[in-house]
Amino acid sequence: MTATALVDLRAVTRHVTLPDESTLEILRGVDLTVGSGEHVAIVGRSGTGKSTLLNILGLLDSPTSGEYLLEGTPVGRLRSRALARRRGDDFGFVFQQFNLLQGRTALENVAAPLLYARGKQFWNRRRLAAESLARVGLGDRLDTRPEKLSGGEQQRVAIARALVRGPRVILADEPTGALDVETGRAIMTLLDDAASETGAALVTITHDLAIAARADRQFRLAGGVLVPVHLDAPVAVDETAPVSTEVPA
């Protein structure tokens, strides 16, 4: 991996208290370091805590214990305003269901994060949004609303929105899950290229091990434990199989 550590999780746990006052352990002692320009993929069954982990990485949730360093800064010491600023400045999010604003044009969707930016990014938001859409091949669809776009085009709009503020880290939660195989591959190529061009770190959560195999490093999250795996010969994730923390040979 590269020398510059952007995100560094150390023995991170996440617990929640259930209505019967018992404790559900979602993450158990997760260690993960991701550097600039690195693509990391995380695979695992539904309900194993992958989205929780991504939310912690993206400053949308906080660990129960452990430490999260963002470029060497302990996240736990940041006040809410500084935390929100780092989230907006440093992270771009791509989701399975696109999460576009219905009734708004592609340009308006991509410009939305810039409403919370400062200085030139705020004042030049329409130009920056148009440039971001052109980058993902939608320069001619600026005024098109989501309902008039295909699934692949909607995901491209979502990627343009994630990239418009120049994030240091791109977090993609099942970005190809709602797409056909060919479109999914094109979307991952787009994400890989965007991260490579800007030097951003890319963290992808996916059930598709063929998608995960594209990453520089792969991990499996099972039983709240994150373990490295090697996906030279990808196979389908068995959603019905028992959770195991064993590393494949």
C-alpha positions as CSV (number, residue, x, y, z in Angstrom):
1,M,0.0,0.0,0.0
2,T,1.0,3.6,-0.3
3,A,2.9,5.4,2.5
4,T,0.2,8.0,3.2
5,A,-2.4,6.7,5.6
6,L,-5.7,8.4,5.0
7,V,-7.9,6.3,7.3
8,D,-6.7,4.1,10.1
9,L,-9.0,2.0,12.3
10,R,-7.5,0.5,15.4
11,A,-9.4,-2.2,17.4
12,V,-12.7,-0.5,16.5
13,T,-15.9,-2.0,17.9
14,R,-19.6,-1.1,17.5
15,H,-22.2,-2.4,19.9
16,V,-25.9,-1.5,20.2
17,T,-28.2,-2.2,23.1
18,L,-31.4,-4.1,22.2
19,P,-34.8,-3.5,23.7
20,D,-34.3,-6.4,26.1
21,E,-31.1,-4.6,27.3
22,S,-28.9,-7.3,25.8
23,T,-25.9,-6.2,23.7
24,L,-25.5,-6.9,20.0
25,E,-21.9,-6.8,18.8
26,I,-21.7,-5.6,15.2
27,L,-18.0,-5.0,14.9
28,R,-15.4,-6.7,17.1
29,G,-11.9,-5.2,17.1
30,V,-11.6,-4.1,13.5
31,D,-8.2,-2.9,12.2
32,L,-8.0,-1.3,8.8
33,T,-5.6,1.1,7.2
34,V,-6.3,2.6,3.7
35,G,-3.8,4.8,1.9
36,S,-4.0,7.4,-0.8
37,G,-4.8,5.9,-4.2
38,E,-5.5,2.5,-2.8
39,H,-8.7,0.4,-3.6
40,V,-9.9,-1.8,-0.8
41,A,-12.9,-4.1,-1.1
42,I,-14.9,-5.6,1.7
43,V,-17.2,-8.6,1.2
44,G,-19.5,-10.6,3.4
45,R,-23.0,-11.7,4.0
46,S,-25.9,-9.3,4.5
47,G,-26.2,-8.3,8.2
48,T,-22.5,-8.8,9.0
49,G,-21.9,-5.0,9.7
50,K,-20.4,-3.9,6.3
51,S,-22.6,-0.8,6.1
52,T,-21.9,0.0,9.7
53,L,-18.2,-0.2,9.0
54,L,-18.6,2.1,6.0
55,N,-20.7,4.6,8.1
56,I,-17.9,4.7,10.7
57,L,-15.3,5.3,7.9
58,G,-17.4,8.1,6.5
59,L,-18.0,9.8,9.8
60,L,-21.7,9.0,9.8
61,D,-21.4,6.8,12.9
62,S,-19.0,6.5,15.8
63,P,-17.2,3.5,17.2
64,T,-18.2,2.2,20.6
65,S,-14.5,1.7,21.4
66,G,-11.2,1.7,19.6
67,E,-9.6,4.6,17.7
68,Y,-10.2,6.1,14.2
69,L,-7.4,8.3,12.9
70,L,-8.1,10.4,9.8
71,E,-4.7,11.5,8.4
72,G,-3.3,11.0,11.9
73,T,-6.0,13.1,13.6
74,P,-8.1,11.2,16.2
75,V,-11.7,11.5,14.9
76,G,-13.0,11.1,18.4
77,R,-11.5,14.5,19.4
78,L,-13.3,16.4,16.7
79,R,-16.3,18.6,17.6
80,S,-19.5,18.2,15.7
81,R,-18.8,21.2,13.4
82,A,-15.3,20.0,12.5
83,L,-16.6,16.5,12.0
84,A,-19.2,17.7,9.6
85,R,-16.6,19.7,7.7
86,R,-14.3,16.8,7.3
87,R,-17.2,14.6,6.2
88,G,-18.1,17.0,3.5
89,D,-14.6,17.9,2.4
90,D,-12.9,14.5,2.5
91,F,-15.5,11.9,1.7
92,G,-17.7,11.0,-1.3
93,F,-20.5,8.5,-1.0
94,V,-21.9,6.1,-3.7
95,F,-24.9,3.9,-2.7
96,Q,-26.7,0.9,-4.3
97,Q,-30.0,2.7,-4.8
98,F,-28.5,6.0,-6.1
99,N,-30.3,8.2,-3.6
100,L,-30.9,10.9,-6.2
101,L,-33.4,13.8,-5.6
102,Q,-36.5,13.0,-7.6
103,G,-37.9,16.0,-9.5
104,R,-34.4,17.6,-9.7
105,T,-32.2,17.6,-12.8
106,A,-28.9,15.7,-13.0
107,L,-27.1,19.1,-12.6
108,E,-29.1,20.0,-9.5
109,N,-28.4,16.6,-8.0
110,V,-24.7,16.9,-8.5
111,A,-24.6,20.5,-7.3
112,A,-26.4,19.6,-4.1
113,P,-23.3,18.8,-2.0
114,L,-21.7,22.2,-3.0
115,L,-24.5,24.0,-1.3
116,Y,-22.6,23.2,1.9
117,A,-19.2,24.0,0.5
118,R,-17.3,27.2,1.1
119,G,-15.8,29.9,-1.2
120,K,-15.2,29.1,-4.8
121,Q,-16.9,25.7,-4.7
122,F,-20.1,27.3,-3.5
123,W,-20.1,30.2,-6.0
124,N,-19.1,28.0,-8.9
125,R,-21.3,25.0,-8.1
126,R,-23.2,24.8,-11.4
127,R,-20.0,24.9,-13.4
128,L,-18.3,22.3,-11.2
129,A,-21.4,20.1,-11.3
130,A,-21.5,20.3,-15.1
131,E,-17.8,19.4,-15.3
132,S,-18.3,16.4,-13.0
133,L,-21.2,15.1,-15.1
134,A,-19.1,15.5,-18.3
135,R,-16.4,13.5,-16.5
136,V,-18.7,10.5,-16.2
137,G,-20.0,10.8,-19.7
138,L,-23.2,12.7,-19.0
139,G,-22.3,16.1,-20.2
140,D,-25.4,16.1,-22.5
141,R,-27.8,15.1,-19.8
142,L,-27.5,18.1,-17.4
143,D,-31.2,19.0,-17.5
144,T,-32.5,15.4,-17.4
145,R,-34.4,14.2,-14.3
146,P,-33.6,10.8,-12.7
147,E,-36.8,9.2,-13.9
148,K,-35.7,9.7,-17.5
149,L,-32.3,8.1,-16.9
150,S,-31.4,4.4,-17.0
151,G,-30.0,2.7,-13.9
152,G,-26.5,3.0,-15.1
153,E,-27.0,6.6,-15.9
154,Q,-28.4,7.3,-12.5
155,Q,-25.4,5.6,-10.9
156,R,-23.2,7.8,-13.0
157,V,-25.0,10.9,-11.7
158,A,-24.5,9.6,-8.2
159,I,-20.7,9.1,-8.9
160,A,-20.5,12.6,-10.3
161,R,-22.2,13.9,-7.1
162,A,-19.7,11.9,-5.0
163,L,-16.7,13.3,-6.9
164,V,-17.8,17.0,-7.3
165,R,-16.1,18.2,-4.1
166,G,-12.8,16.4,-4.8
167,P,-13.0,13.8,-2.0
168,R,-9.9,12.2,-0.5
169,V,-11.8,9.0,0.2
170,I,-14.6,7.5,-2.0
171,L,-16.9,5.1,-0.1
172,A,-19.1,2.8,-2.3
173,D,-21.8,0.7,-0.7
174,E,-22.9,-2.0,-3.2
175,P,-22.5,0.4,-6.1
176,T,-23.3,-2.3,-8.7
177,G,-26.0,-4.1,-6.8
178,A,-28.9,-2.6,-8.7
179,L,-27.2,-2.9,-12.1
180,D,-26.7,-5.7,-14.7
181,V,-23.3,-7.3,-14.9
182,E,-22.0,-5.3,-17.9
183,T,-23.2,-2.0,-16.5
184,G,-21.8,-2.8,-13.1
185,R,-18.4,-3.5,-14.6
186,A,-18.5,-0.1,-16.5
187,I,-19.4,1.7,-13.2
188,M,-16.5,0.0,-11.4
189,T,-14.1,1.0,-14.2
190,L,-15.4,4.6,-13.8
191,L,-14.8,4.5,-10.1
192,D,-11.4,3.0,-10.4
193,D,-10.3,5.5,-13.0
194,A,-11.7,8.5,-11.0
195,A,-9.8,7.3,-7.9
196,S,-6.7,6.7,-9.8
197,E,-6.8,10.1,-11.5
198,T,-7.2,12.0,-8.2
199,G,-5.2,9.8,-5.9
200,A,-8.3,9.2,-3.7
201,A,-8.7,6.1,-1.7
202,L,-11.6,3.9,-2.8
203,V,-13.4,1.5,-0.3
204,T,-16.0,-0.7,-2.0
205,I,-18.5,-2.9,-0.2
206,T,-19.8,-5.7,-2.5
207,H,-21.4,-9.1,-2.6
208,D,-19.8,-9.7,-6.0
209,L,-16.3,-11.2,-5.6
210,A,-15.5,-10.5,-9.2
211,I,-15.9,-6.8,-8.4
212,A,-13.9,-7.2,-5.2
213,A,-11.1,-8.9,-7.1
214,R,-10.5,-5.6,-8.9
215,A,-9.3,-4.0,-5.7
216,D,-5.7,-3.8,-4.4
217,R,-6.7,-5.6,-1.2
218,Q,-9.7,-7.6,-0.2
219,F,-11.3,-8.3,3.2
220,R,-14.1,-10.4,4.4
221,L,-16.3,-9.2,7.3
222,A,-17.8,-12.1,9.3
223,G,-18.9,-12.3,12.9
224,G,-17.9,-8.7,13.3
225,V,-14.3,-9.5,12.5
226,L,-12.4,-8.2,9.4
227,V,-10.0,-10.7,7.9
228,P,-7.9,-10.4,4.7
229,V,-8.7,-12.7,1.8
230,H,-7.2,-13.3,-1.6
231,L,-9.6,-13.4,-4.6
232,D,-7.5,-14.6,-7.5
233,A,-10.3,-16.8,-8.6
234,P,-13.6,-15.1,-7.5
235,V,-16.6,-17.2,-6.6
236,A,-20.1,-16.2,-5.7
237,V,-20.8,-15.2,-2.1
238,D,-23.1,-17.8,-0.5
239,E,-25.7,-15.8,1.4
240,T,-27.0,-18.9,3.2
241,A,-23.7,-20.3,4.4
242,P,-22.7,-20.0,8.1
243,V,-20.6,-17.1,9.0
244,S,-16.9,-18.0,9.2
245,T,-13.9,-16.0,10.1
246,E,-11.5,-18.4,8.5
247,V,-9.3,-17.0,5.7
248,P,-9.6,-18.9,2.5
249,A,-6.4,-20.8,1.5
